[in-house]
Amino acid sequence: MSVNYGSKRVVVGAHYGLRDWLAQRVTAALMVIFTAVVLAQVLLTTGSIGYDKWAGIFSTQWMKALTFTIFIALAYHVWVGMRDIWMDYIKPVGLRLVLQVFTLVWLVSCLGWAIQVLWRL
């Protein structure tokens, strides 16, 4: 029979462990790859960079799909980071909930706006 001595340990904060740590690293790596792809396309184009060149870079279907994936990865990356900050530093539960809901609404609205802009190109 096991006997516990002392008080129970109360775990607070953002202790999600390996899953969130790995998610942030994977999304960061995806964003680095995307930046390299866009930078390579910009550097390989001849002439001055204007609206037509930018629209041409993002007009192909594979680039739209890659950009959409990066928008999702960026939103998830930001969500994990902000959620951890709110959980670690905001102790009143009500205020933390308001900030988390605000962050989610803000991220979803930014994602919706970015997708609308992407599909207009």
Residue pairs with C-beta under 8 A, 6 or more apart in sequence:
12 87
13 84
13 87
13 88
14 20
14 83
14 84
14 87
14 88
16 84
20 80
20 84
23 76
23 77
23 80
24 77
24 80
24 81
26 73
27 73
27 74
27 76
27 77
28 77
30 69
30 70
30 73
31 70
31 73
31 74
31 77
34 66
34 67
34 70
37 66
38 57
41 57
42 49
42 53
42 57
45 53
45 57
47 53
55 121
57 63
58 64
58 67
58 118
58 121
59 121
64 118
64 119
64 121
67 118
68 115
68 118
71 111
71 114
71 115
71 118
72 111
75 107
75 108
75 110
75 111
78 103
78 107
79 103
79 104
79 107
82 100
82 103
83 100
83 103
86 96
86 99
86 100
86 103
87 96
90 96
90 99
